[in-house]
């Protein structure tokens, strides 16, 4: 006779041995579906009632007041769980306030365990299979109430698991707040340490530098080089010269300077395909075509490399401090150069014709570059910490829930 499979997670806390049970969400938690107030009753007055309409009012697992209303329809109470029921379906948040619920959300009166398991269901794509709607995806009250979840019978085990994941969430939120603080700080310093349009002096500069900055075209102090075709049959090597694609900019360690690649090529491949390795370094690479262009990512390259034909490199001449140049590129919104069409794109001449204003003194460039390098390193550190703890949480979600 086949032994019945036990309903237990792969990892659990000591002292808990009972099987979990399957329950309908509507049987263990009260669910309140939203109903939008009349738009004529919306206000910007924080003294009125906070309105939660959908994903726009949710950030990093919290409700952030954005709009208010004088009309009360359906209420979510402080500490309720808020879930989006319209595309994108399943985003979760907690509310620190009593809120009015618009029709894009519902309130669930559940504990931390319920919050975490519903968050996992969103990650796993559970709601995508249920969502319906001719204009956009949505789920209804029955979809939510009939949803089956596996849950510990003991409240103490639920609490222990919930507290464990809350600690992880708090750690992620701490690094996220620190990350956002330094990102805002960088934006502020970029505005103050580079001259405003039609000006020659920055608002804030290091001591002993007093000369006016000079206007140059990027093509006067460097040049652009486009990438080349990279056939799939040539991809996959793990040693040799890096052959960068736009997607490589997102690899861990490549937040500022390209230090790793998904693809490398051998000298034999280079000779066979008559590729020209870019040995003129430092260089700055960025996307030149497609949706990736709109992300406006730029990275430094300090060693010989190749790039594919969705990518462009700006090669610096000797007038630049390389990290100052990278920082200057951070002030340029390259998507503004994209040509109208089905696929956004720009060419090297578009970049080379850009007017920029730079210090005459390379020493001043270096001082500014070093300052922003320290700031960027701090930002990258906290980005990595956020990603590290998110991965840790994801791994535990897979093993500690059924």
C-alpha positions in Angstrom: 0.0 0.0 0.0 1.4 3.4 -1.0 2.4 5.6 1.9 0.5 8.9 2.0 2.8 11.8 1.5 3.2 14.1 4.5 2.0 17.7 4.1 5.1 19.4 5.6 7.6 22.0 4.3 11.2 21.0 3.5 12.6 23.2 6.3 10.8 24.1 9.5 11.7 25.3 13.0 12.5 22.8 15.8 9.6 21.6 17.9 7.0 21.6 15.1 6.2 18.2 13.6 2.4 18.2 12.8 1.2 18.1 9.2 0.1 21.3 7.7 -3.5 21.6 6.4 -5.1 23.0 3.3 -7.6 25.8 3.9 -9.5 28.2 1.7 -8.3 31.7 2.2 -11.9 33.0 2.7 -12.3 30.5 5.6 -9.3 31.8 7.6 -9.3 35.5 6.8 -11.9 38.2 6.2 -11.6 39.8 2.8 -13.0 43.2 1.8 -13.2 44.0 -1.9 -12.6 47.6 -2.9 -15.1 50.1 -4.4 -13.9 53.3 -5.9 -15.3 56.6 -4.6 -16.6 59.2 -7.1 -13.6 60.9 -8.7 -15.1 64.2 -7.9 -14.4 63.5 -4.2 -10.7 63.0 -4.7 -8.4 65.5 -3.0 -4.8 66.3 -2.2 -5.6 67.1 1.4 -3.9 64.7 3.9 -6.6 65.5 6.4 -9.1 63.6 4.3 -9.2 59.7 3.9 -6.3 58.0 2.3 -7.4 56.3 -0.9 -5.6 53.1 -2.2 -6.5 52.6 -5.8 -3.9 50.0 -6.9 -0.2 49.4 -7.5 0.6 53.1 -7.8 -0.1 53.3 -4.0 2.1 50.4 -3.1 5.9 50.4 -2.8 8.3 47.9 -1.2 5.5 46.1 0.7 3.9 49.3 2.2 1.0 51.6 1.4 2.2 55.1 0.5 -0.4 57.9 0.6 -0.7 59.5 -2.8 -4.3 60.7 -3.1 -7.1 61.3 -0.6 -10.9 61.3 -0.7 -13.8 62.8 1.2 -16.1 59.8 0.3 -15.9 56.5 2.2 -16.8 53.4 0.3 -15.0 50.3 1.6 -12.5 50.5 4.4 -9.2 48.7 5.0 -8.1 49.0 8.7 -4.6 49.7 10.0 -2.4 46.5 9.8 -4.7 44.9 7.1 -3.0 43.3 4.1 -3.7 45.1 0.9 -3.6 43.1 -2.4 -3.9 44.4 -5.9 -6.8 42.7 -7.8 -6.2 44.4 -11.2 -3.1 44.2 -13.4 -0.5 43.5 -12.3 -2.5 41.2 -10.0 -1.3 40.0 -6.6 1.1 42.7 -5.4 1.0 42.8 -1.6 1.4 45.5 1.0 0.7 46.3 4.6 -1.1 49.5 5.6 -0.1 51.6 8.6 -3.3 53.6 8.3 -7.0 53.1 7.9 -7.6 53.5 4.1 -10.5 53.7 1.6 -10.2 50.8 -0.8 -10.6 51.5 -4.5 -11.8 48.8 -6.9 -8.2 47.9 -7.8 -7.4 46.4 -4.4 -8.8 44.3 -1.6 -8.1 44.2 2.1 -7.3 40.9 3.8 -7.4 40.6 7.6 -4.5 38.2 8.0 -1.3 37.7 10.0 2.3 37.9 8.9 2.3 34.2 7.7 -0.7 35.0 5.4 1.2 38.0 4.0 4.3 36.0 3.3 2.5 33.1 1.6 0.4 35.5 -0.6 3.6 37.3 -1.5 5.1 33.9 -2.6 2.0 33.1 -4.7 2.6 36.4 -6.5 6.2 35.5 -7.2 5.2 32.0 -8.3 2.7 33.4 -10.8 -0.4 31.9 -9.1 -2.7 34.8 -9.8 -1.8 35.0 -13.5 -3.6 31.7 -14.1 -6.8 33.1 -12.5 -6.8 36.7 -13.8 -9.5 37.5 -16.3 -10.7 40.6 -18.1 -11.2 41.8 -21.6 -9.3 45.0 -21.1 -6.8 44.0 -18.5 -6.2 41.1 -16.1 -8.2 41.1 -12.8 -9.4 38.6 -10.1 -12.7 38.7 -8.3 -13.9 38.0 -4.7 -14.6 34.3 -5.4 -11.1 33.8 -6.9 -9.6 35.1 -3.7 -11.9 33.4 -1.2 -11.6 30.0 -2.8 -7.8 30.1 -3.1 -6.3 27.1 -1.3 -3.3 27.6 0.9 -1.2 25.2 3.0 -1.0 26.4 6.6 0.4 25.1 9.9 -2.3 24.0 12.3 -0.5 25.6 15.2 -0.7 29.3 15.5 2.7 29.4 17.2 4.3 27.9 14.1 2.6 30.5 11.9 3.9 33.2 14.1 7.4 31.9 14.2 7.6 31.6 10.4 6.0 35.1 10.0 8.5 36.7 12.3 11.4 35.1 10.6 10.4 36.5 7.2 9.5 39.9 8.7 13.1 40.1 10.0 14.3 39.4 6.4 11.9 42.0 5.0 13.1 44.6 7.6 16.7 43.9 6.6 15.9 44.3 2.9 13.9 47.5 3.7 16.9 48.9 5.7 19.3 48.5 2.8 16.6 49.7 0.3 16.2 52.9 2.3 19.9 53.4 2.6 20.3 52.8 -1.2 17.6 55.3 -2.0 19.2 57.9 0.3 22.5 57.6 -1.5 20.8 57.6 -4.9 19.1 60.9 -4.0 22.3 62.3 -2.6 24.1 61.5 -5.9 21.3 63.3 -7.9 21.7 66.3 -5.7 25.5 66.4 -6.1 25.2 66.0 -9.8 23.0 69.1 -10.0 25.4 71.1 -7.9 28.8 69.9 -9.1 28.1 70.4 -12.8 27.3 73.8 -14.3 23.6 74.4 -15.2 22.7 75.0 -18.9 24.4 78.0 -20.4 26.6 78.5 -17.3 30.4 78.0 -17.0 30.8 77.5 -13.2 29.3 74.8 -11.0 27.5 75.8 -7.8 29.7 73.6 -5.7 33.4 72.7 -6.4 36.5 71.6 -4.6 38.9 74.2 -3.2 41.6 75.8 -5.4 39.7 75.3 -8.6 38.4 78.6 -9.9 38.6 78.6 -13.7 35.6 78.6 -15.9 34.6 75.2 -17.5 34.8 74.9 -21.3 32.2 73.7 -23.8 33.2 70.9 -26.1 31.5 68.4 -28.4 31.9 64.8 -27.2 33.3 64.1 -30.7 36.2 66.6 -30.0 37.4 64.7 -26.9 36.6 61.1 -28.0 34.7 59.0 -30.5 32.0 56.4 -30.7 32.3 52.9 -32.0 29.4 50.6 -32.6 29.4 46.9 -31.9 29.3 43.9 -34.3 27.2 40.8 -34.9 27.7 38.0 -32.5 26.4 34.7 -33.9 24.9 32.3 -31.4 27.3 29.6 -32.5 30.2 31.6 -31.3 28.8 32.3 -27.8 29.2 30.5 -24.5 33.0 30.4 -23.9 34.1 31.3 -20.3 37.7 32.4 -21.0 39.3 34.9 -23.4 38.3 38.4 -24.5 34.9 39.6 -23.0 32.2 40.0 -25.7 29.7 42.3 -24.0 26.0 42.4 -24.6 23.7 45.0 -23.1 22.3 42.3 -20.7 25.8 41.9 -19.2 25.4 45.3 -17.5 23.0 43.7 -15.0 25.5 41.0 -13.8 26.6 41.2 -10.2 29.8 43.2 -10.0 29.1 45.2 -13.2 27.2 48.0 -11.5 29.8 50.6 -12.4 32.7 48.9 -14.2 32.4 45.9 -16.5 34.4 43.1 -14.7 32.6 40.0 -16.0 30.7 38.8 -19.0 28.4 35.9 -20.0 30.5 35.4 -23.1 34.2 35.4 -23.9 35.9 34.7 -27.2 39.3 33.2 -28.1 42.0 34.6 -30.3 41.1 31.9 -32.8 37.5 33.1 -33.0 38.7 36.7 -33.4 40.9 35.8 -36.3 38.4 33.5 -38.0 35.6 36.1 -37.8 37.9 39.1 -38.5 36.6 40.9 -35.4 38.4 44.0 -34.3 39.0 44.0 -30.6 38.5 47.4 -28.9 41.9 48.1 -27.3 41.4 51.8 -26.9 40.5 52.1 -23.3 39.0 53.4 -21.0 35.6 53.4 -22.7 32.0 53.8 -21.7 29.4 51.4 -23.2 25.7 51.8 -23.5 22.7 50.4 -25.4 22.0 52.1 -28.8 18.9 50.3 -29.9 15.7 48.8 -28.5 14.0 48.9 -25.2 17.3 48.6 -23.3 18.2 52.0 -24.7 15.4 53.6 -22.7 16.9 52.2 -19.4 19.9 54.6 -20.0 22.5 52.4 -18.4 26.2 53.3 -18.9 29.2 51.3 -17.7 33.0 51.8 -17.8 35.3 49.3 -19.5 39.0 49.3 -18.5 40.2 46.2 -20.4 40.2 45.2 -24.1 36.7 44.0 -25.2 34.2 43.5 -27.9 30.5 44.5 -28.0 27.5 43.3 -29.9 25.6 45.3 -32.4 23.0 46.5 -29.9 25.7 48.3 -28.0 27.9 51.3 -28.5 31.2 52.4 -26.9 32.4 56.0 -26.4 36.3 55.9 -26.5 37.9 58.5 -24.3 41.0 60.5 -25.3 43.8 61.7 -23.0 41.9 64.9 -22.0 39.6 62.9 -19.8 39.8 61.6 -16.3 37.9 58.4 -17.0 35.6 58.4 -13.9 34.8 62.0 -14.4 33.7 61.1 -18.0 31.5 58.3 -16.6 29.9 60.7 -14.1 29.4 63.3 -16.9 27.6 60.6 -18.9 25.4 60.0 -15.9 24.1 63.6 -16.4 23.2 62.9 -20.1 19.8 61.3 -20.9 20.8 59.3 -24.0 17.2 58.2 -24.8 16.6 61.9 -25.9 18.7 61.1 -29.0 16.6 58.1 -30.1 15.0 58.4 -33.5 11.2 57.9 -33.9 10.3 54.5 -35.2 9.2 51.0 -34.3 12.6 50.4 -32.6 14.2 53.3 -30.8 17.8 53.9 -31.8 20.6 56.4 -32.3 24.0 56.5 -34.0 27.5 57.5 -33.0 27.2 60.9 -34.7 24.2 61.7 -32.5 26.4 61.2 -29.4 29.5 62.9 -30.8 27.5 66.0 -31.6 26.4 66.5 -28.0 27.7 69.6 -26.3 29.1 69.1 -22.9 30.9 71.4 -20.5 34.0 70.2 -18.7 36.8 71.5 -16.5 39.9 72.6 -18.3 42.0 71.2 -15.5 42.3 67.4 -15.5 43.1 67.6 -11.8 39.6 69.0 -11.1 38.1 66.3 -13.3 40.0 63.7 -11.1 38.8 65.2 -7.9 35.2 65.1 -9.1 35.6 61.6 -10.5 37.1 60.3 -7.2 34.2 61.9 -5.2 31.5 60.2 -7.4 33.4 56.9 -7.5 33.2 56.7 -3.7 29.5 57.6 -3.9 28.8 55.0 -6.7 30.7 52.3 -4.8 28.5 52.9 -1.7 25.4 52.7 -3.9 26.6 49.5 -5.6 27.3 48.0 -2.2 23.7 48.6 -1.0 22.3 47.4 -4.3 24.2 44.1 -3.9 23.0 43.8 -0.3 19.4 44.3 -1.3 19.7 41.7 -4.1 21.6 39.3 -1.7 18.8 39.4 0.9 16.1 39.1 -1.7 17.7 35.9 -3.0 18.0 34.6 0.5 14.4 35.3 1.1 13.4 33.6 -2.1 15.3 30.5 -1.2 13.7 30.3 2.2 10.2 30.9 0.7 10.7 27.9 -1.5 11.7 25.6 1.3 9.6 26.8 4.2 6.2 26.9 2.5 4.3 24.2 0.7 
